[in-house]
Amino acid sequence: MLNVVAEKQCIDFTDRQQREAAYYDQYSTTHEVQKVDFAPATSDQLRPWSPYWSLVRLVRDEFRDSSQKLLEFGSGMGVTSTVFAKVGFNVTGIDISEGNCRVARKLVAQYGLEDRCDFQVMPGEMLEFDDNTFDVITGVDILHHVDVPVVIKELKRVLKPGGVAIFKEPLGDTILERIRELKLFMKMAPRDSSQDNHIHITEDERKLSREEIDLIYASFTVETERRFSVLQRFYRLLPKRWWNMVWKLQRADYEIMSRCKTYEKLGDIGIFVCRKTA
Ligand SMILES: C[S@@+](CC[C@H](N)C(=O)[O-])C[C@H]1O[C@@H](n2cnc3c(N)ncnc32)[C@H](O)[C@@H]1O
């Protein structure tokens, strides 16, 4: 099996896919996830200021019964897939990294949810599923790692008519981002790849461009777009010991965004709820 996977990576994967796979194969050996926090799905609390909590709640709202098939596209080490299996979905996770899929299989077994969750090594650009297979598709911080036009077409193909795709992504279409791209700032704080705990960055990832966001709108009926993270994005300027207080910045952003739509446009994390209607 391992040989087949290794062979597949050499023969079928593009250079970019191979670089992503190599990066996450390495990352998964040094940052293996040990446990899952189910609170975003199971807690009575609401945290509408948190992009991750908001995404999990939106997906949970789509749950009708355990026959529903959910595709987690770019499932990484399986944390979010495990949460969705716990909610009751029948989950298929796909990811380019065999290392990540290995950790994900172990993680889901740790919670006895392996019967409801299957992880497969597969590029998002070439999904090995029939048309109209999935009721729900989720993607967390993944579109900005892939060939967006090809992947959006594939995701739409495998989503059932009336099904929903819910994405959370970093966005590069804001004024703040354009300022960030200025030579002066790039010199002061270059965008190097990193395997840091908090800000791991691959060589090829790029925040979604306006054109890529427009493509999402052209391919689906976008029922909700919500933005987060204006003050939040500056948390890294704070001393590391304060980084676990990032939720305070998220909450301040949420309060301001609730009152001012223009401020929301500055947010560089977006959630999109996309229905397949045609
Ligand atoms: C930032 S991580 C997000 C992982 C997971 N969604 C999470 O939130 O933890 C990006 C993931 O995309 C995967 N990936 C990168 N390129 C891919 C591709 N072309 N097809 C499928 N997965 C890919 C990586 O292996 C990695 O697991």
PDBQT file of the ligand as one rigid body, heavy atoms in Angstrom, charges set to zero:
ROOT
HETATM    1  C1  LIG A 301      -3.407  24.489   6.349  1.00  0.00    +0.000 C 
HETATM    2  S1  LIG A 301      -3.633  22.753   6.214  1.00  0.00    +0.000 S 
HETATM    3  C2  LIG A 301      -5.320  22.583   6.699  1.00  0.00    +0.000 C 
HETATM    4  C3  LIG A 301      -5.628  21.198   7.147  1.00  0.00    +0.000 C 
HETATM    5  C4  LIG A 301      -6.993  21.014   7.840  1.00  0.00    +0.000 C 
HETATM    6  N1  LIG A 301      -8.086  21.423   6.998  1.00  0.00    +0.000 N 
HETATM    7  C5  LIG A 301      -7.008  21.752   9.156  1.00  0.00    +0.000 C 
HETATM    8  O1  LIG A 301      -7.748  22.728   9.272  1.00  0.00    +0.000 OA
HETATM    9  O2  LIG A 301      -6.253  21.364  10.040  1.00  0.00    +0.000 OA
HETATM   10  C6  LIG A 301      -3.671  22.500   4.463  1.00  0.00    +0.000 C 
HETATM   11  C7  LIG A 301      -3.871  21.044   4.064  1.00  0.00    +0.000 C 
HETATM   12  O3  LIG A 301      -4.029  20.969   2.656  1.00  0.00    +0.000 OA
HETATM   13  C8  LIG A 301      -3.439  19.768   2.178  1.00  0.00    +0.000 C 
HETATM   14  N2  LIG A 301      -3.239  19.947   0.736  1.00  0.00    +0.000 N 
HETATM   15  C9  LIG A 301      -2.386  20.776   0.129  1.00  0.00    +0.000 A 
HETATM   16  N3  LIG A 301      -2.533  20.709  -1.205  1.00  0.00    +0.000 NA
HETATM   17  C10 LIG A 301      -3.530  19.816  -1.435  1.00  0.00    +0.000 A 
HETATM   18  C11 LIG A 301      -4.156  19.319  -2.612  1.00  0.00    +0.000 A 
HETATM   19  N4  LIG A 301      -3.790  19.729  -3.824  1.00  0.00    +0.000 N 
HETATM   20  N5  LIG A 301      -5.152  18.409  -2.473  1.00  0.00    +0.000 NA
HETATM   21  C12 LIG A 301      -5.538  17.979  -1.251  1.00  0.00    +0.000 A 
HETATM   22  N6  LIG A 301      -4.977  18.410  -0.103  1.00  0.00    +0.000 NA
HETATM   23  C13 LIG A 301      -3.985  19.322  -0.192  1.00  0.00    +0.000 A 
HETATM   24  C14 LIG A 301      -2.203  19.661   3.030  1.00  0.00    +0.000 C 
HETATM   25  O4  LIG A 301      -1.659  18.368   3.036  1.00  0.00    +0.000 OA
HETATM   26  C15 LIG A 301      -2.730  20.104   4.391  1.00  0.00    +0.000 C 
HETATM   27  O5  LIG A 301      -3.218  19.021   5.127  1.00  0.00    +0.000 OA
ENDROOT
TORSDOF 0
